Amino acid sequence: MSSRNPFADFDYHIACDDFLLYELARLIEEDRASLDDDEFRRVIDSGIHEHVERRLDMRAQMAMRMRMAGVSRDHTLQAIEDIESPLADIPQILHSYTAYLFRKLEECSDQTPDERITAAADSLLEFPGDRAQAEVSIDRLGSIRSAASARVLAHVISEPMLDEDLEMKAYGHVRAMWPLPRPYILYSLRPHDHEDIPFRWFQLLIECEEPSAVDRILEEIVVHCGDVTYREDLLALIQLLERAHDPETDDKILQVLNSGRAPTAAVQMLETFLKTTTLSKHTALESPWTALDRLYSANHRYLAAAKLLDAGKAADARKALDELLQEEPQYPFALMLKQVI
């Protein structure tokens, strides 16, 4: 393959109402659109994680582009095909994704924003004390299933803006829109610079079975436990762990306790929680965690098949792929490799 970036014209399929495009536009206005800027780089890294790393179909398309070009023993290809490998530090992906975001933002600038969302958001955020108008705005936003309306409602439930009944109404809409608000919430939680811990967001992560929910709650406890102003919020937050369906909840808590790096206050909170709570074992046949286990297992089998092909053993590779596709008929990598053998 030539030195030209193989993904220079790659379509990452990002919608115009994607949260990260809004963040990119803001940083451009602030003259901060540089990979040397920490927040700009955080936008790019978050986007690569959300739009590329987590999407097997996207990774498979990228792998196919490289394999069709005759590249089979390349570090970039190996990282793309191994779903446990991060991709944000690979120059070809970093630069092509960043360039794509700028092109996409320019393309989307010609689109007129949904005036229904704009009007409802302005009314809700400017006059949250007007109960009647707030309820109308919440229901209007909740009736429009889009990343933009989900983002407004997610923001509303993170702040003490509304009466509790209206907050729960907004919460219900956000929950029904899941996973549309997910990128905004996870991106906003990462810096840990919030003055108050947005309890509703963590409740949402637990109830929607976000695989990383327990990890994020434990991270909040470790980061904020030293500040007494967060204590009440953390005690409420830690109770959410009892409702988590993550089968490794207790192991993750023990990992924090045994790390030797957790602050004393965090250790005390978690030890008290374990002593006073019995965590139930959830054994649902289908859950985000069992689905992830299947994906990791399928990827390991795929990598073995790809290794056979790269070693010149096409017949063995084809047999391994057929066996994999019998169990996972829609596995993107296997379908891709079948086309290039």
C-alpha positions in Angstrom: 0.0 0.0 0.0 1.2 3.5 -0.7 2.0 6.0 2.0 -1.3 7.7 1.4 -3.7 7.3 4.3 -6.0 4.3 3.5 -8.8 6.0 5.4 -8.4 9.5 3.9 -11.9 9.4 2.4 -13.5 7.0 4.8 -17.1 7.6 5.8 -17.6 7.2 9.6 -21.3 7.6 9.3 -21.9 10.3 11.9 -25.3 12.0 12.1 -25.6 15.8 12.0 -27.2 15.9 15.5 -24.3 14.0 17.1 -23.2 15.6 20.3 -19.5 15.6 19.3 -20.2 17.8 16.3 -21.7 20.4 18.6 -18.6 20.2 20.8 -16.4 20.6 17.7 -18.3 23.7 16.6 -17.9 25.2 20.0 -14.2 24.6 20.1 -13.7 26.1 16.6 -15.5 29.2 17.7 -13.1 29.4 20.7 -10.2 28.9 18.3 -9.2 25.7 20.1 -9.5 23.2 17.2 -6.1 21.7 17.6 -4.9 18.3 18.6 -2.6 20.1 21.1 -5.7 21.4 22.9 -6.6 18.9 25.7 -10.4 19.3 25.3 -10.3 19.1 21.5 -8.2 15.9 21.8 -10.8 14.6 24.3 -13.5 15.2 21.7 -11.6 13.3 19.1 -10.7 10.4 21.4 -14.3 10.1 22.6 -15.5 10.1 19.0 -13.1 7.4 17.9 -14.2 5.3 20.8 -17.9 5.8 20.2 -17.9 5.8 16.4 -15.1 3.3 15.6 -13.9 1.2 18.5 -17.3 0.2 19.7 -18.7 -0.5 16.2 -17.7 -3.8 14.8 -19.3 -3.0 11.5 -17.1 0.0 11.1 -13.9 -1.8 12.2 -14.8 -4.6 9.7 -15.2 -2.1 6.8 -11.8 -0.5 7.7 -10.2 -4.0 7.8 -11.7 -4.9 4.5 -10.3 -1.8 2.9 -6.8 -2.7 4.1 -7.1 -6.4 3.1 -8.4 -5.6 -0.3 -5.4 -3.4 -0.8 -3.2 -6.3 -0.1 -2.2 -5.4 3.5 -2.4 -8.3 5.9 0.6 -8.0 8.2 0.2 -4.5 9.3 0.1 -3.2 12.9 -2.9 -0.9 12.1 -4.9 -3.8 10.6 -4.1 -6.0 13.6 -5.3 -3.3 16.0 -8.5 -2.8 14.0 -9.3 -6.5 14.0 -8.6 -6.9 17.7 -11.7 -5.4 19.3 -9.8 -5.0 22.6 -7.2 -2.7 21.0 -7.7 1.1 21.3 -7.4 3.0 18.0 -7.2 6.7 18.9 -3.4 6.8 18.8 -3.1 5.3 15.4 -2.1 8.2 13.1 -4.0 7.1 10.0 -7.2 6.8 12.1 -6.7 9.9 14.2 -6.1 12.2 11.2 -8.7 10.7 8.9 -11.4 10.8 11.7 -10.5 14.4 12.6 -10.6 15.5 9.0 -13.9 13.7 8.5 -15.4 15.6 11.5 -14.5 19.0 9.9 -16.0 17.9 6.6 -19.1 16.6 8.3 -19.6 19.8 10.3 -19.4 21.9 7.2 -21.9 19.6 5.4 -24.3 19.8 8.4 -24.0 23.6 8.6 -26.4 23.8 5.6 -29.1 21.9 7.5 -31.8 23.9 9.4 -32.1 22.8 13.1 -35.4 21.3 14.2 -37.3 24.4 15.4 -39.5 22.2 17.6 -36.5 21.1 19.6 -35.0 24.6 19.6 -38.2 26.2 20.9 -38.9 23.6 23.5 -35.3 23.6 24.8 -35.2 27.4 25.0 -38.5 27.5 26.9 -37.5 24.8 29.3 -34.0 26.1 30.0 -35.0 29.7 30.3 -38.2 29.3 32.3 -37.9 26.1 34.3 -40.1 27.5 37.1 -43.1 27.8 34.8 -44.6 24.4 35.5 -47.2 24.3 32.8 -44.8 25.4 30.1 -42.1 23.1 31.4 -44.4 20.1 31.2 -45.4 20.9 27.7 -41.7 21.4 26.7 -40.7 18.1 28.3 -43.4 16.2 26.5 -42.6 17.8 23.2 -38.9 16.9 23.5 -39.8 13.4 24.6 -41.9 12.9 21.5 -39.0 13.7 19.2 -36.6 10.8 19.2 -33.3 12.4 18.4 -29.9 12.8 19.9 -30.5 16.6 20.3 -33.8 16.3 22.2 -32.3 13.4 24.3 -29.4 15.7 25.1 -31.6 18.5 26.3 -33.6 16.3 28.6 -30.5 14.6 29.9 -29.1 18.0 30.8 -32.3 18.9 32.6 -32.3 15.8 34.8 -28.7 16.4 35.8 -29.5 19.8 37.4 -31.8 20.7 40.3 -34.1 22.7 37.9 -37.5 21.1 38.1 -40.0 19.9 40.6 -39.5 16.2 41.4 -42.5 15.0 39.4 -41.4 16.9 36.3 -37.9 15.7 36.7 -39.1 12.1 36.8 -41.2 12.8 33.7 -38.1 14.0 31.9 -36.2 11.1 33.3 -38.8 8.7 31.8 -38.4 10.2 28.4 -34.6 10.0 28.6 -34.7 6.4 29.6 -37.1 5.6 26.7 -34.6 7.2 24.3 -31.6 5.2 25.4 -28.9 4.9 24.0 -29.3 8.3 22.3 -28.2 10.3 25.4 -25.4 7.9 26.2 -22.5 9.7 24.4 -23.4 13.0 25.9 -23.6 11.6 29.4 -20.5 9.6 29.3 -18.5 12.4 27.8 -19.7 14.9 30.4 -18.9 12.6 33.3 -15.3 12.0 32.4 -13.7 15.2 33.6 -15.1 14.9 37.2 -15.4 18.7 37.4 -19.1 18.7 38.3 -20.1 20.6 41.4 -22.8 18.1 42.2 -22.9 14.5 41.3 -25.6 14.0 38.7 -27.4 11.1 40.5 -30.1 10.7 37.8 -27.4 10.0 35.2 -25.9 7.1 37.2 -29.4 5.8 37.9 -29.9 5.8 34.2 -26.7 3.9 33.6 -27.7 1.3 36.1 -31.3 0.9 34.9 -30.3 0.8 31.2 -27.6 -1.8 32.0 -24.7 0.2 30.7 -21.8 -2.3 31.0 -19.5 0.3 32.5 -22.0 1.7 35.1 -20.4 0.0 38.1 -16.9 1.1 37.1 -18.1 4.7 36.7 -19.8 4.7 40.1 -16.7 3.4 41.8 -14.5 5.9 40.0 -16.8 8.7 41.3 -16.4 7.4 44.9 -12.6 7.2 44.6 -12.3 10.7 43.0 -14.7 12.6 45.3 -14.6 10.8 48.6 -12.1 13.2 50.1 -14.4 16.1 49.8 -17.1 16.2 52.5 -19.4 18.2 50.3 -19.9 15.2 48.2 -20.5 12.7 51.0 -24.3 12.7 50.9 -24.3 12.4 47.1 -21.8 9.5 47.3 -23.8 7.6 49.9 -26.8 7.8 47.6 -24.8 6.8 44.6 -23.3 3.8 46.3 -26.7 2.4 47.0 -27.2 2.1 43.2 -24.6 -0.7 43.2 -27.2 -2.9 44.9 -29.4 -2.6 41.8 -26.6 -3.3 39.3 -26.9 -6.4 37.1 -23.2 -6.5 36.4 -22.2 -10.0 37.4 -18.8 -8.7 38.4 -20.0 -6.0 40.8 -18.6 -7.6 43.9 -15.3 -8.4 42.2 -15.0 -4.8 41.0 -15.6 -3.5 44.5 -13.0 -5.9 46.0 -10.6 -4.9 43.3 -10.8 -1.3 44.5 -10.5 -2.3 48.1 -7.4 -4.5 47.4 -5.7 -2.0 45.1 -3.9 -0.2 47.9 -4.5 3.1 46.0 -8.1 3.8 47.2 -8.4 6.7 49.7 -9.4 5.7 53.2 -12.8 7.4 52.9 -13.6 5.3 49.8 -12.5 2.1 51.5 -14.7 2.9 54.5 -17.7 3.6 52.3 -17.3 0.4 50.3 -16.6 -1.8 53.3 -19.7 -0.6 55.0 -21.7 -1.2 51.9 -20.4 -4.8 51.6 -21.1 -5.5 55.2 -24.7 -4.2 55.1 -25.7 -5.3 51.6 -26.2 -8.7 50.0 -25.5 -8.4 46.3 -27.7 -10.7 44.3 -26.3 -12.8 41.4 -28.0 -12.1 38.1 -27.8 -14.9 35.6 -29.9 -13.7 32.7 -29.3 -15.7 29.6 -29.2 -12.5 27.5 -27.7 -9.3 29.0 -25.1 -6.7 27.9 -22.4 -8.7 29.7 -23.2 -12.0 28.2 -23.4 -10.3 24.8 -20.0 -8.8 25.4 -18.6 -12.2 26.4 -19.9 -13.7 23.1 -18.3 -10.8 21.1 -14.9 -11.3 22.8 -15.1 -15.0 22.2 -16.1 -14.6 18.6 -13.3 -12.1 18.1 -10.7 -14.5 19.5 -11.9 -17.1 17.1 -11.8 -14.7 14.2 -8.3 -13.6 15.0 -7.2 -17.2 14.9 -8.9 -17.6 11.5 -7.2 -14.5 10.2 -3.9 -15.7 11.4 -4.4 -18.9 9.4 -5.2 -16.9 6.3 -2.2 -14.6 6.7 0.0 -17.7 7.0 -1.2 -18.9 3.7 -3.6 -21.6 5.0 -6.7 -20.4 3.2 -8.6 -23.7 3.4 -8.1 -23.9 7.2 -9.1 -20.2 7.6 -12.3 -20.8 5.5 -13.2 -23.8 7.7 -12.7 -21.8 10.9 -14.8 -18.9 9.6 -17.6 -21.3 8.6 -17.7 -22.7 12.1 -17.7 -19.3 13.6 -20.5 -18.1 11.3 -22.6 -21.2 12.2 -22.8 -19.8 15.8 -22.6 -16.0 14.9 -24.2 -15.7 11.5 -23.9 -11.9 11.4 -20.4 -11.5 12.8 -19.0 -8.6 10.7 -15.4 -9.6 10.7 -16.1 -13.1 9.6 -18.4 -12.0 6.8 -15.8 -9.6 5.7 -12.9 -12.1 5.6 -15.0 -14.6 3.7 -15.2 -12.0 0.9 -11.5 -11.6 0.6 -10.3 -15.2 0.7 
